[in-house]
Amino acid sequence: MSEKEKLDKEDLAIDVNAKIPLGKAIPLSIQHLFAMFGASVLVPIIFNIDPSIVLVFNGIGTLLYAFITKRKIPAFLGSSFAYLAPVFLLMSQGYDFQAVQGGFVVSGALFALVAIIVKYTGIGWINKLFPPAAMGAIITIIGLELASTAADMSGFPVGGSNSPTLNSTWVIVSMVTLVTVILCNVLLRGFLKVIPILIGIIVGYITAWSMGLVDFTAINNAPFFTFPNIKLARFDATAILTILPATFVVVVEHVGHLRVTSSLLGKNLAEDPGLNRSLLGDGLSTMVSGFFGSVPTTTYGENIGVMALTKVYSVYVVCLAGLFSIILGFSGKLSALINTIPTPVIGGVSFLLFGTIATSGLRVFIEEKVDFSKARNLILTSVIFTVGLSGIKITLGAIEFKGMGLATIVAMVLSIAFIIFDKLGIMNE
């Protein structure tokens, strides 16, 4: 193997603890920042709060998570969508956002409590609740249920709010972005191969600008320095009880994302540094974020997708992205610049990112050698796929369960039933 080939191989597989030269780490971190930005900032925009405060606490949460997990899990913590329904309900009833924040803080505390339970009971019960036949399907659904979102953001009329009809301009921009990322992945070598998302976004941005989709007005009007609008949480029993059930949806999502990351790294992260540490990091991040005026956090599938494509798993790259997120929260110009990235550019990138997450779930079936000749495995996977992708919705109070969340609940019920049947000795296998 030549020196060049050795260098290429090293660049293509950067391990968790690898310390990368700053010149290479910066674009890799910016790539993570771009991947999370659109979705993470969308949540505060929906809630009509300052996006800057969310960027700051996304970054703080990411750094806190890395510290608690001993810098062994590369994960970016972005804004969670699981709390939209209960927050909308509370706001429609006249509650201000500070009361909602109190619910976020207590939700994070419950998240941390689950982490403590996992520490003392171990993760065996989780493995029984989510065997490979179930977990592989759940992870796949995490990616597939986002497929229509990627299409909608790309200009295709799939029933979303961005593209009620075919938007040919958006389609051109999104497909140029997607093709660029694909070509970078299969044609480029060395360091350029590990930043395909960043290259794709730059090419897509230029294409969008040439087609009149970029407006620089916000950049010109934005201040160079801005201080995030911090507001302390206020605790209200009704708000807390309304928001609390959403915690379990995020816990399930977290376990799924950790399983994806473990699959990518070829390590059992639930054992080392431990699922309890991972859950605790996410829970404490949500507590801190909610207390000071931001939104709950969760590990981000978009950034897992970036790692899957680039094979760069360095936690230092992710932490640098967290630091950039904090800086961005204080920089009016930079925040405005990234905010000018047109939706179809993000949509084009998401086409591949979301699909990569789904493929990671299929890898679980292969790597865990799931035997679908066994009835329980076939039933688990089949029912989970149908429930998760059918659009079925179940509403309990203010919480709506569908997609991956509902599929996970069904997986737990089926797994518990099979465990009981095993204990009774009535299974026919």
C-alpha positions in Angstrom: 0.0 0.0 0.0 1.4 3.4 -1.0 1.8 6.3 1.4 -1.1 8.1 -0.4 -3.4 5.1 0.0 -2.5 4.8 3.7 -3.3 8.5 4.2 -6.6 8.0 2.3 -7.5 5.1 4.5 -6.7 7.0 7.7 -8.8 9.9 6.6 -11.7 7.7 5.8 -12.0 6.1 9.3 -11.3 8.6 12.1 -11.9 7.0 15.5 -13.8 8.5 18.5 -10.8 9.7 20.4 -8.8 10.8 17.3 -7.5 14.4 17.6 -7.6 16.0 14.2 -5.5 19.0 13.1 -7.6 22.2 13.5 -7.4 22.9 9.8 -9.2 19.7 9.0 -11.4 19.6 12.2 -13.0 23.0 11.4 -14.7 22.1 8.1 -15.7 18.7 9.5 -17.3 20.5 12.5 -19.0 23.1 10.3 -20.4 20.2 8.3 -22.1 18.9 11.5 -23.3 22.5 12.3 -25.0 22.7 8.9 -26.5 19.3 9.2 -28.3 20.1 12.5 -29.0 23.8 11.9 -32.2 23.6 9.9 -34.1 21.2 12.1 -32.7 22.6 15.4 -33.6 26.2 14.7 -37.0 25.3 13.3 -38.3 24.4 16.8 -37.7 27.8 18.4 -39.1 29.5 15.3 -42.3 27.4 15.7 -42.4 28.3 19.4 -41.8 32.0 18.5 -38.7 32.3 20.7 -35.1 33.5 20.0 -33.2 30.9 17.9 -29.9 32.3 19.3 -30.7 31.0 22.8 -31.3 27.5 21.3 -28.0 27.5 19.4 -26.1 28.4 22.6 -27.7 25.7 24.7 -27.5 23.1 21.9 -23.8 23.7 22.1 -23.6 23.7 25.9 -25.7 20.5 25.9 -23.4 18.8 23.4 -20.3 19.7 25.5 -22.0 18.6 28.7 -23.0 15.3 27.1 -19.4 14.7 25.9 -18.1 15.3 29.5 -20.6 13.0 31.1 -20.1 10.2 28.6 -16.3 10.4 29.0 -15.8 11.6 25.5 -16.7 8.2 24.2 -19.9 8.9 22.3 -19.8 11.4 19.3 -23.3 12.9 19.5 -24.7 16.4 18.8 -27.6 17.4 20.9 -30.2 19.5 19.0 -33.8 20.6 19.5 -36.3 17.9 20.1 -39.6 17.8 18.1 -41.3 15.4 20.6 -42.6 18.2 22.7 -44.5 20.1 20.0 -48.0 18.8 20.8 -48.1 19.5 24.5 -46.4 22.9 24.1 -49.0 23.9 21.5 -51.8 22.7 23.9 -50.4 24.8 26.8 -49.9 27.9 24.6 -53.5 27.6 23.3 -54.6 27.6 27.0 -52.7 30.9 27.7 -49.6 29.5 29.3 -46.4 31.6 28.6 -43.2 30.0 27.5 -41.6 30.3 30.9 -44.2 28.0 32.4 -43.5 25.6 29.5 -39.8 25.8 30.4 -40.7 24.5 33.9 -42.1 21.4 32.2 -38.9 20.9 30.2 -36.8 21.0 33.3 -38.9 18.4 35.1 -38.9 16.3 31.9 -35.1 16.4 31.9 -35.1 15.3 35.6 -37.3 12.3 34.7 -34.9 11.5 31.9 -32.1 11.6 34.4 -34.1 9.3 36.8 -34.4 6.7 34.0 -30.6 6.9 33.7 -30.2 6.2 37.4 -32.5 3.2 37.2 -30.5 1.8 34.2 -27.3 2.2 36.2 -28.6 0.0 39.1 -30.7 -2.5 37.1 -28.4 -2.8 34.1 -29.4 -2.9 30.4 -30.5 -6.5 30.2 -34.2 -5.6 30.5 -33.7 -3.1 27.6 -32.1 -5.8 25.4 -35.1 -8.1 26.2 -37.6 -5.3 25.4 -35.7 -4.4 22.2 -34.2 -7.5 20.7 -32.4 -7.1 17.3 -35.5 -7.9 15.4 -37.3 -5.0 17.0 -34.4 -2.6 17.3 -33.4 -3.0 13.7 -36.9 -2.1 12.6 -37.2 0.8 14.9 -33.9 2.3 13.7 -35.0 1.9 10.1 -38.3 3.7 10.8 -36.4 6.6 12.4 -34.9 7.2 8.9 -37.9 6.2 6.7 -40.5 8.3 8.5 -38.4 11.4 7.7 -38.4 10.5 4.0 -41.4 12.6 3.2 -39.9 15.5 5.1 -36.8 15.4 2.9 -39.0 15.2 -0.3 -41.2 18.1 0.9 -38.1 20.3 1.6 -36.7 19.4 -1.8 -39.7 20.7 -3.7 -41.8 17.6 -4.3 -45.5 17.6 -3.5 -45.9 14.9 -0.9 -48.4 16.5 1.4 -46.0 18.7 3.3 -46.3 22.4 4.0 -43.1 23.5 2.1 -44.2 22.2 -1.3 -48.0 21.9 -1.7 -47.4 21.7 -5.5 -44.3 20.8 -7.5 -41.7 23.5 -7.1 -39.4 23.0 -10.1 -36.9 25.6 -8.9 -36.5 23.9 -5.5 -36.3 20.5 -7.2 -33.4 21.6 -9.3 -31.5 23.1 -6.3 -32.1 20.1 -4.1 -31.1 17.6 -6.8 -27.9 19.5 -7.6 -27.1 19.4 -3.9 -27.9 15.7 -3.7 -25.9 14.8 -6.8 -22.9 16.8 -5.6 -22.9 14.9 -2.3 -23.2 11.6 -4.1 -20.4 12.4 -6.5 -18.2 13.6 -3.7 -18.7 10.3 -1.8 -17.9 8.0 -4.7 -15.3 10.0 -6.7 -13.3 12.1 -4.3 -10.3 10.8 -2.3 -8.5 11.7 0.9 -9.8 14.6 3.0 -12.2 15.9 0.4 -14.1 12.6 0.7 -14.9 13.2 4.3 -16.6 16.6 3.8 -19.2 15.7 1.1 -22.1 17.3 3.0 -20.2 20.6 3.3 -19.3 20.6 -0.3 -22.8 19.7 -1.3 -24.3 22.6 0.7 -21.8 25.1 -0.8 -22.6 24.0 -4.3 -26.3 23.9 -3.5 -26.1 27.4 -1.9 -24.4 28.8 -5.0 -27.0 27.2 -7.3 -29.9 28.6 -5.1 -28.3 32.1 -5.2 -28.0 31.9 -9.0 -31.8 31.1 -9.2 -32.8 33.9 -6.9 -33.5 31.9 -3.8 -31.0 33.6 -1.5 -31.8 36.9 0.2 -28.9 38.7 1.9 -31.0 41.4 3.5 -31.0 39.7 6.9 -27.2 39.5 6.9 -26.9 43.2 6.1 -29.3 44.1 8.9 -28.0 41.7 11.5 -25.6 43.0 14.3 -22.1 41.5 14.6 -22.8 40.6 18.3 -26.1 39.7 19.9 -26.8 38.4 23.4 -29.3 35.5 23.7 -32.6 36.3 25.4 -32.3 34.3 28.6 -35.5 33.8 30.6 -35.7 31.6 33.7 -38.2 28.8 34.0 -41.3 29.1 36.1 -42.9 25.9 37.5 -46.6 25.2 37.1 -48.1 21.8 38.0 -50.4 21.6 35.0 -47.7 22.6 32.5 -45.4 20.0 34.1 -48.0 17.1 33.9 -48.9 18.0 30.4 -45.3 17.9 29.1 -44.0 15.0 31.2 -45.3 12.1 29.0 -43.3 13.3 26.0 -40.2 12.3 28.0 -40.7 8.6 27.3 -40.8 9.3 23.5 -37.4 10.9 23.7 -36.0 8.2 25.9 -37.0 5.6 23.2 -35.5 7.8 20.5 -32.3 8.2 22.5 -31.9 4.4 22.8 -32.5 4.0 19.1 -29.9 6.7 18.2 -27.3 5.1 20.6 -27.9 1.8 18.9 -27.3 3.4 15.5 -24.1 5.0 16.7 -22.9 1.8 18.3 -23.5 0.0 15.0 -21.4 2.6 13.2 -18.5 2.5 15.6 -18.6 -1.3 16.0 -18.7 -0.8 19.8 -21.4 -1.5 22.5 -21.8 2.1 23.8 -24.6 0.9 26.0 -22.0 -1.0 28.0 -19.1 1.5 27.7 -19.4 4.3 28.7 -22.9 3.1 29.5 -26.5 3.8 28.5 -27.0 5.4 31.9 -24.3 8.0 31.2 -25.8 8.7 27.8 -29.3 9.1 29.1 -28.0 11.2 32.0 -26.1 13.5 29.6 -29.3 14.1 27.5 -31.4 14.6 30.6 -29.2 17.1 32.2 -28.8 19.0 29.0 -32.6 19.3 28.7 -32.8 20.5 32.3 -30.2 23.2 31.8 -31.6 24.2 28.4 -35.2 24.4 29.7 -34.2 26.3 32.9 -32.5 29.2 30.9 -35.1 29.7 28.2 -34.3 27.1 25.5 -36.0 23.9 24.4 -35.4 20.2 25.2 -32.5 18.5 23.5 -32.0 15.1 21.9 -29.3 13.3 20.1 -29.6 14.2 16.4 -30.2 11.7 13.6 -28.9 14.2 11.1 -25.5 14.3 12.7 -25.4 10.5 13.0 -26.1 10.4 9.3 -23.1 12.7 8.7 -20.9 10.3 10.6 -22.2 7.3 8.7 -21.4 9.0 5.4 -18.0 10.4 6.3 -16.7 7.7 8.7 -15.4 10.5 10.9 -16.4 9.6 14.4 -14.1 11.9 16.4 -15.9 13.3 19.5 -13.6 16.3 19.3 -15.1 17.2 15.9 -18.6 17.0 17.4 -17.5 19.1 20.4 -16.0 21.7 18.2 -19.3 21.8 16.3 -20.9 22.4 19.8 -18.5 25.3 20.4 -19.3 26.8 17.0 -23.0 26.5 17.9 -22.4 28.6 21.0 -20.4 31.2 19.1 -23.1 31.3 16.4 -25.6 32.1 19.1 -23.7 35.2 20.0 -22.9 36.2 16.4 -25.7 38.0 14.6 -24.0 38.0 11.2 -23.0 34.3 11.2 -26.4 33.2 12.4 -28.1 35.2 9.7 -25.8 33.8 7.1 -26.5 30.2 8.0 -30.2 31.1 8.2 -30.1 32.2 4.6 -29.4 28.6 3.4 -32.5 27.8 1.3 -34.8 24.9 2.4 -34.2 22.9 -0.8 -30.4 22.8 -0.1 -31.1 21.2 3.3 -33.7 19.0 1.6 -31.2 17.7 -0.9 -28.8 16.7 1.8 -31.5 15.2 3.9 -32.4 12.8 1.0 -29.2 10.9 1.7 -28.9 11.5 5.4 -32.3 10.2 6.4 -31.9 7.2 4.1 -28.5 6.4 5.7 -30.1 6.2 9.1 -32.7 3.7 7.7 -29.9 1.7 6.2 -28.1 1.6 9.6 -31.2 -0.2 10.9 -31.0 -2.8 8.2 -27.4 -3.4 9.2 -28.6 -4.5 12.6 -30.5 -7.4 11.1 -27.3 -8.5 9.2 -24.8 -7.9 12.0 -26.9 -9.5 14.7 -27.8 -12.4 12.4 -31.5 -12.1 13.0 -33.2 -15.4 12.0 -36.5 -14.5 10.4 -37.4 -18.2 10.2 -38.4 -17.8 13.8 -41.9 -16.6 14.2 -41.2 -14.1 17.0 -38.6 -12.3 15.0 -40.7 -12.2 11.8 -43.7 -11.0 13.8 -41.8 -8.3 15.7 -40.2 -6.8 12.6 -43.3 -7.1 10.4 -45.7 -5.5 12.9 -43.3 -2.7 13.9 -42.7 -1.8 10.3 -46.5 -1.7 9.6 -47.3 0.3 12.7 -44.4 2.7 12.3 -44.9 3.5 8.6 -48.7 3.3 8.3 -49.5 6.7 9.7 -51.5 5.3 12.6 -51.9 7.8 15.4 -52.9 7.3 19.0 -53.6 10.3 21.2 -53.3 10.1 25.0 -54.2 13.5 26.5 -52.0 16.1 24.8 -49.5 13.5 23.5 -49.8 12.0 20.1 -48.0 8.7 19.4 -47.2 7.8 15.9 -44.3 6.6 13.7 -41.2 5.5 15.6 -42.7 6.4 19.0 -45.8 4.2 18.5 -43.8 1.4 16.9 -41.5 1.3 19.9 -44.5 1.0 22.3 -45.9 -1.9 20.2 -42.4 -3.5 20.2 -42.3 -3.3 24.0 -45.8 -4.9 24.3 -45.0 -7.7 21.9 -41.6 -8.4 23.6 -43.2 -8.5 27.0 -45.9 -10.9 25.8 -43.2 -13.2 24.3 -41.2 -13.1 27.5 -44.3 -14.1 29.5 -45.0 -16.9 27.0 -41.4 -18.1 27.5 -41.7 -18.1 31.2 -45.0 -20.1 31.0 -43.4 -22.6 28.6 -46.1 -22.3 26.0 -44.1 -20.9 23.1 -44.1 -23.5 20.2 -40.5 -22.7 19.2 
